[in-house]
Amino acid sequence: MKKNEAAQALGKLGGQARAKNLSDTQLSQIGKQGAKARASKLSAAKRSEIARKAVQARIAKQNQHKLKGGKA
């Protein structure tokens, strides 16, 4: 079943309007809930793969910073 594109666009606008009225703490809390929900649906192997990619990205960023003469 295909989703109604007009309804999706309207929902997106509502979400953006709601986000403008929320505090940083509230937005953070909602984000944490979303992260937990996403993680619970992922397999252990997929979570591990995502974590591995995150570590590689952090290391690459640190190396780029070192190449530009910054401190680790």
N, CA, C and O atoms as a printed pandas DataFrame, in Angstrom:
     atom_number atom_name residue_name chain_id  residue_number  x_coord  y_coord  z_coord
0              1         N          MET        A               1    0.837   -1.178    0.000
1              2        CA          MET        A               1    0.000    0.000    0.000
2              3         C          MET        A               1    0.885    1.245    0.000
3              4         O          MET        A               1    1.767    1.388    0.846
4              5         N          LYS        A               2    0.644    2.133   -0.947
5              6        CA          LYS        A               2    1.448    3.348   -1.089
6              7         C          LYS        A               2    0.935    4.433   -0.144
7              8         O          LYS        A               2   -0.271    4.610    0.025
8              9         N          LYS        A               3    1.867    5.148    0.461
9             10        CA          LYS        A               3    1.496    6.224    1.382
10            11         C          LYS        A               3    1.051    7.456    0.600
11            12         O          LYS        A               3    1.555    7.728   -0.490
12            13         N          ASN        A               4    0.121    8.182    1.157
13            14        CA          ASN        A               4   -0.384    9.406    0.557
14            15         C          ASN        A               4    0.676   10.498    0.710
15            16         O          ASN        A               4    1.017   10.893    1.825
16            17         N          GLU        A               5    1.190   10.978   -0.421
17            18        CA          GLU        A               5    2.276   11.964   -0.389
18            19         C          GLU        A               5    1.837   13.287    0.241
19            20         O          GLU        A               5    2.615   13.931    0.944
20            21         N          ALA        A               6    0.592   13.691   -0.012
21            22        CA          ALA        A               6    0.094   14.940    0.570
22            23         C          ALA        A               6    0.024   14.829    2.090
23            24         O          ALA        A               6    0.359   15.773    2.806
24            25         N          ALA        A               7   -0.411   13.677    2.571
25            26        CA          ALA        A               7   -0.495   13.461    4.017
26            27         C          ALA        A               7    0.897   13.455    4.637
27            28         O          ALA        A               7    1.096   13.983    5.731
28            29         N          GLN        A               8    1.857   12.859    3.938
29            30        CA          GLN        A               8    3.230   12.841    4.442
30            31         C          GLN        A               8    3.784   14.263    4.542
31            32         O          GLN        A               8    4.416   14.617    5.537
32            33         N          ALA        A               9    3.548   15.071    3.516
33            34        CA          ALA        A               9    4.045   16.450    3.512
34            35         C          ALA        A               9    3.408   17.250    4.645
35            36         O          ALA        A               9    4.086   18.016    5.329
36            37         N          LEU        A              10    2.110   17.070    4.839
37            38        CA          LEU        A              10    1.409   17.778    5.905
38            39         C          LEU        A              10    1.936   17.351    7.276
39            40         O          LEU        A              10    2.127   18.186    8.160
40            41         N          GLY        A              11    2.168   16.059    7.446
41            42        CA          GLY        A              11    2.710   15.554    8.707
42            43         C          GLY        A              11    4.094   16.104    8.990
43            44         O          GLY        A              11    4.433   16.408   10.134
44            45         N          LYS        A              12    4.892   16.228    7.937
45            46        CA          LYS        A              12    6.243   16.768    8.095
46            47         C          LYS        A              12    6.185   18.218    8.571
47            48         O          LYS        A              12    6.947   18.623    9.448
48            49         N          LEU        A              13    5.277   18.991    7.986
49            50        CA          LEU        A              13    5.130   20.390    8.400
50            51         C          LEU        A              13    4.702   20.488    9.857
51            52         O          LEU        A              13    5.188   21.339   10.601
52            53         N          GLY        A              14    3.790   19.613   10.257
53            54        CA          GLY        A              14    3.344   19.606   11.646
54            55         C          GLY        A              14    4.475   19.265   12.591
55            56         O          GLY        A              14    4.595   19.856   13.664
56            57         N          GLY        A              15    5.304   18.314   12.199
57            58        CA          GLY        A              15    6.443   17.933   13.025
58            59         C          GLY        A              15    7.448   19.061   13.168
59            60         O          GLY        A              15    8.003   19.278   14.245
60            61         N          GLN        A              16    7.678   19.777   12.075
61            62        CA          GLN        A              16    8.608   20.903   12.118
62            63         C          GLN        A              16    8.065   22.022   12.999
63            64         O          GLN        A              16    8.813   22.647   13.751
64            65         N          ALA        A              17    6.760   22.272   12.904
65            66        CA          ALA        A              17    6.144   23.316   13.730
66            67         C          ALA        A              17    6.224   22.937   15.204
67            68         O          ALA        A              17    6.495   23.784   16.055
68            69         N          ARG        A              18    5.988   21.666   15.500
69            70        CA          ARG        A              18    6.057   21.204   16.888
70            71         C          ARG        A              18    7.479   21.350   17.417
71            72         O          ARG        A              18    7.682   21.775   18.555
72            73         N          ALA        A              19    8.458   20.999   16.595
73            74        CA          ALA        A              19    9.853   21.054   17.024
74            75         C          ALA        A              19   10.275   22.475   17.389
75            76         O          ALA        A              19   11.106   22.664   18.277
76            77         N          LYS        A              20    9.711   23.471   16.714
77            78        CA          LYS        A              20   10.053   24.864   17.015
78            79         C          LYS        A              20    9.595   25.261   18.416
79            80         O          LYS        A              20   10.179   26.148   19.038
80            81         N          ASN        A              21    8.543   24.599   18.909
81            82        CA          ASN        A              21    7.979   24.954   20.211
82            83         C          ASN        A              21    8.547   24.130   21.361
83            84         O          ASN        A              21    8.172   24.345   22.514
84            85         N          LEU        A              22    9.440   23.197   21.070
85            86        CA          LEU        A              22   10.006   22.344   22.110
86            87         C          LEU        A              22   11.371   22.872   22.548
87            88         O          LEU        A              22   12.098   23.482   21.764
88            89         N          SER        A              23   11.698   22.626   23.800
89            90        CA          SER        A              23   13.006   23.035   24.318
90            91         C          SER        A              23   14.066   22.048   23.842
91            92         O          SER        A              23   13.743   20.966   23.353
92            93         N          ASP        A              24   15.322   22.426   23.989
93            94        CA          ASP        A              24   16.424   21.537   23.618
94            95         C          ASP        A              24   16.364   20.238   24.412
95            96         O          ASP        A              24   16.649   19.166   23.876
96            97         N          THR        A              25   15.998   20.330   25.677
97            98        CA          THR        A              25   15.897   19.138   26.527
98            99         C          THR        A              25   14.813   18.206   26.012
99           100         O          THR        A              25   15.007   16.992   25.953
100          101         N          GLN        A              26   13.671   18.775   25.639
101          102        CA          GLN        A              26   12.574   17.955   25.127
102          103         C          GLN        A              26   12.956   17.293   23.806
103          104         O          GLN        A              26   12.659   16.118   23.589
104          105         N          LEU        A              27   13.610   18.043   22.928
105          106        CA          LEU        A              27   14.046   17.477   21.655
106          107         C          LEU        A              27   15.049   16.350   21.877
107          108         O          LEU        A              27   15.004   15.325   21.196
108          109         N          SER        A              28   15.946   16.544   22.827
109          110        CA          SER        A              28   16.930   15.518   23.150
110          111         C          SER        A              28   16.250   14.255   23.656
111          112         O          SER        A              28   16.621   13.143   23.281
112          113         N          GLN        A              29   15.255   14.437   24.508
113          114        CA          GLN        A              29   14.535   13.296   25.071
114          115         C          GLN        A              29   13.807   12.517   23.969
115          116         O          GLN        A              29   13.821   11.287   23.966
116          117         N          ILE        A              30   13.178   13.228   23.045
117          118        CA          ILE        A              30   12.483   12.583   21.934
118          119         C          ILE        A              30   13.486   11.829   21.063
119          120         O          ILE        A              30   13.214   10.715   20.616
120          121         N          GLY        A              31   14.640   12.441   20.826
121          122        CA          GLY        A              31   15.678   11.793   20.034
122          123         C          GLY        A              31   16.178   10.514   20.679
123          124         O          GLY        A              31   16.422    9.522   19.992
124          125         N          LYS        A              32   16.331   10.533   21.998
125          126        CA          LYS        A              32   16.779    9.341   22.720
126          127         C          LYS        A              32   15.751    8.225   22.616
127          128         O          LYS        A              32   16.107    7.055   22.481
128          129         N          GLN        A              33   14.460    8.595   22.680
129          130        CA          GLN        A              33   13.404    7.587   22.539
130          131         C          GLN        A              33   13.462    6.961   21.150
131          132         O          GLN        A              33   13.308    5.749   20.999
132          133         N          GLY        A              34   13.684    7.795   20.141
133          134        CA          GLY        A              34   13.783    7.297   18.776
134          135         C          GLY        A              34   14.981    6.382   18.596
135          136         O          GLY        A              34   14.897    5.366   17.907
136          137         N          ALA        A              35   16.091    6.741   19.213
137          138        CA          ALA        A              35   17.296    5.915   19.113
138          139         C          ALA        A              35   17.076    4.550   19.750
139          140         O          ALA        A              35   17.509    3.533   19.209
140          141         N          LYS        A              36   16.402    4.524   20.900
141          142        CA          LYS        A              36   16.112    3.246   21.560
142          143         C          LYS        A              36   15.199    2.388   20.698
143          144         O          LYS        A              36   15.411    1.182   20.573
144          145         N          ALA        A              37   14.181    3.009   20.103
145          146        CA          ALA        A              37   13.247    2.272   19.259
146          147         C          ALA        A              37   13.967    1.701   18.044
147          148         O          ALA        A              37   13.727    0.557   17.656
148          149         N          ARG        A              38   14.848    2.493   17.447
149          150        CA          ARG        A              38   15.589    2.032   16.271
150          151         C          ARG        A              38   16.521    0.883   16.647
151          152         O          ARG        A              38   16.589   -0.127   15.946
152          153         N          ALA        A              39   17.230    1.045   17.747
153          154        CA          ALA        A              39   18.182    0.019   18.177
154          155         C          ALA        A              39   17.481   -1.292   18.509
155          156         O          ALA        A              39   18.024   -2.369   18.259
156          157         N          SER        A              40   16.280   -1.206   19.069
157          158        CA          SER        A              40   15.574   -2.436   19.443
158          159         C          SER        A              40   15.137   -3.234   18.223
159          160         O          SER        A              40   14.911   -4.440   18.316
160          161         N          LYS        A              41   15.019   -2.564   17.079
161          162        CA          LYS        A              41   14.593   -3.247   15.859
162          163         C          LYS        A              41   15.770   -3.797   15.058
163          164         O          LYS        A              41   15.578   -4.583   14.130
164          165         N          LEU        A              42   16.985   -3.384   15.413
165          166        CA          LEU        A              42   18.169   -3.840   14.686
166          167         C          LEU        A              42   18.705   -5.131   15.290
167          168         O          LEU        A              42   18.588   -5.377   16.491
168          169         N          SER        A              43   19.291   -5.940   14.430
169          170        CA          SER        A              43   19.937   -7.152   14.929
170          171         C          SER        A              43   21.254   -6.762   15.598
171          172         O          SER        A              43   21.771   -5.665   15.387
172          173         N          ALA        A              44   21.783   -7.671   16.398
173          174        CA          ALA        A              44   23.057   -7.410   17.076
174          175         C          ALA        A              44   24.163   -7.176   16.054
175          176         O          ALA        A              44   25.027   -6.323   16.258
176          177         N          ALA        A              45   24.142   -7.923   14.960
177          178        CA          ALA        A              45   25.164   -7.773   13.927
178          179         C          ALA        A              45   25.085   -6.392   13.278
179          180         O          ALA        A              45   26.113   -5.766   13.021
180          181         N          LYS        A              46   23.882   -5.923   13.017
181          182        CA          LYS        A              46   23.712   -4.616   12.384
182          183         C          LYS        A              46   24.131   -3.495   13.341
183          184         O          LYS        A              46   24.771   -2.531   12.921
184          185         N          ARG        A              47   23.771   -3.617   14.630
185          186        CA          ARG        A              47   24.198   -2.616   15.620
186          187         C          ARG        A              47   25.719   -2.567   15.697
187          188         O          ARG        A              47   26.308   -1.491   15.788
188          189         N          SER        A              48   26.346   -3.730   15.659
189          190        CA          SER        A              48   27.800   -3.810   15.718
190          191         C          SER        A              48   28.426   -3.147   14.488
191          192         O          SER        A              48   29.428   -2.440   14.595
192          193         N          GLU        A              49   27.831   -3.382   13.333
193          194        CA          GLU        A              49   28.331   -2.787   12.095
194          195         C          GLU        A              49   28.230   -1.257   12.151
195          196         O          GLU        A              49   29.159   -0.555   11.752
196          197         N          ILE        A              50   27.112   -0.754   12.642
197          198        CA          ILE        A              50   26.911    0.692   12.762
198          199         C          ILE        A              50   27.931    1.285   13.735
199          200         O          ILE        A              50   28.510    2.338   13.466
200          201         N          ALA        A              51   28.149    0.615   14.858
201          202        CA          ALA        A              51   29.112    1.087   15.854
202          203         C          ALA        A              51   30.528    1.087   15.279
203          204         O          ALA        A              51   31.301    2.013   15.523
204          205         N          ARG        A              52   30.864    0.054   14.519
205          206        CA          ARG        A              52   32.191   -0.043   13.906
206          207         C          ARG        A              52   32.409    1.126   12.937
207          208         O          ARG        A              52   33.479    1.734   12.924
208          209         N          LYS        A              53   31.396    1.434   12.134
209          210        CA          LYS        A              53   31.510    2.551   11.193
210          211         C          LYS        A              53   31.665    3.880   11.932
211          212         O          LYS        A              53   32.398    4.761   11.485
212          213         N          ALA        A              54   30.977    4.019   13.058
213          214        CA          ALA        A              54   31.079    5.246   13.847
214          215         C          ALA        A              54   32.494    5.423   14.390
215          216         O          ALA        A              54   33.035    6.528   14.367
216          217         N          VAL        A              55   33.084    4.353   14.871
217          218        CA          VAL        A              55   34.457    4.406   15.385
218          219         C          VAL        A              55   35.413    4.782   14.260
219          220         O          VAL        A              55   36.296    5.619   14.449
220          221         N          GLN        A              56   35.241    4.169   13.092
221          222        CA          GLN        A              56   36.108    4.479   11.958
222          223         C          GLN        A              56   35.985    5.951   11.562
223          224         O          GLN        A              56   36.981    6.592   11.227
224          225         N          ALA        A              57   34.770    6.483   11.602
225          226        CA          ALA        A              57   34.557    7.892   11.255
226          227         C          ALA        A              57   35.237    8.805   12.267
227          228         O          ALA        A              57   35.841    9.811   11.893
228          229         N          ARG        A              58   35.138    8.453   13.563
229          230        CA          ARG        A              58   35.791    9.274   14.591
230          231         C          ARG        A              58   37.303    9.255   14.418
231          232         O          ARG        A              58   37.955   10.292   14.537
232          233         N          ILE        A              59   37.857    8.098   14.143
233          234        CA          ILE        A              59   39.306    7.985   13.952
234          235         C          ILE        A              59   39.740    8.789   12.730
235          236         O          ILE        A              59   40.748    9.494   12.777
236          237         N          ALA        A              60   38.986    8.685   11.642
237          238        CA          ALA        A              60   39.315    9.432   10.430
238          239         C          ALA        A              60   39.268   10.933   10.690
239          240         O          ALA        A              60   40.114   11.678   10.195
240          241         N          LYS        A              61   38.286   11.374   11.463
241          242        CA          LYS        A              61   38.159   12.797   11.788
242          243         C          LYS        A              61   39.346   13.260   12.630
243          244         O          LYS        A              61   39.881   14.346   12.407
244          245         N          GLN        A              62   39.759   12.433   13.603
245          246        CA          GLN        A              62   40.916   12.773   14.431
246          247         C          GLN        A              62   42.173   12.859   13.578
247          248         O          GLN        A              62   42.992   13.760   13.764
248          249         N          ASN        A              63   42.331   11.927   12.644
249          250        CA          ASN        A              63   43.505   11.928   11.775
250          251         C          ASN        A              63   43.519   13.166   10.880
251          252         O          ASN        A              63   44.578   13.752   10.654
252          253         N          GLN        A              64   42.356   13.567   10.371
253          254        CA          GLN        A              64   42.273   14.775    9.553
254          255         C          GLN        A              64   42.688   15.992   10.372
255          256         O          GLN        A              64   43.400   16.873    9.891
256          257         N          HIS        A              65   42.229   16.019   11.615
257          258        CA          HIS        A              65   42.549   17.139   12.503
258          259         C          HIS        A              65   44.060   17.193   12.754
259          260         O          HIS        A              65   44.650   18.274   12.778
260          261         N          LYS        A              66   44.680   16.028   12.941
261          262        CA          LYS        A              66   46.128   15.973   13.173
262          263         C          LYS        A              66   46.888   16.456   11.947
263          264         O          LYS        A              66   47.897   17.150   12.073
264          265         N          LEU        A              67   46.402   16.087   10.745
265          266        CA          LEU        A              67   47.072   16.493    9.517
266          267         C          LEU        A              67   47.030   18.008    9.329
267          268         O          LEU        A              67   47.925   18.589    8.715
268          269         N          LYS        A              68   45.997   18.636    9.858
269          270        CA          LYS        A              68   45.865   20.089    9.730
270          271         C          LYS        A              68   46.637   20.829   10.817
271          272         O          LYS        A              68   46.589   22.056   10.894
272          273         N          GLY        A              69   47.350   20.075   11.659
273          274        CA          GLY        A              69   48.183   20.698   12.675
274          275         C          GLY        A              69   47.516   20.886   14.012
275          276         O          GLY        A              69   48.068   21.540   14.897
276          277         N          GLY        A              70   46.334   20.322   14.172
277          278        CA          GLY        A              70   45.636   20.445   15.447
278          279         C          GLY        A              70   46.084   19.387   16.429
279          280         O          GLY        A              70   46.816   18.461   16.078
280          281         N          LYS        A              71   45.637   19.534   17.659
281          282        CA          LYS        A              71   45.932   18.531   18.677
282          283         C          LYS        A              71   44.908   17.413   18.584
283          284         O          LYS        A              71   43.792   17.614   18.104
284          285         N          ALA        A              72   45.298   16.233   19.048
285          286        CA          ALA        A              72   44.409   15.070   19.005
286          287         C          ALA        A              72   43.204   15.346   19.829
287          288         O          ALA        A              72   42.319   14.497   19.933
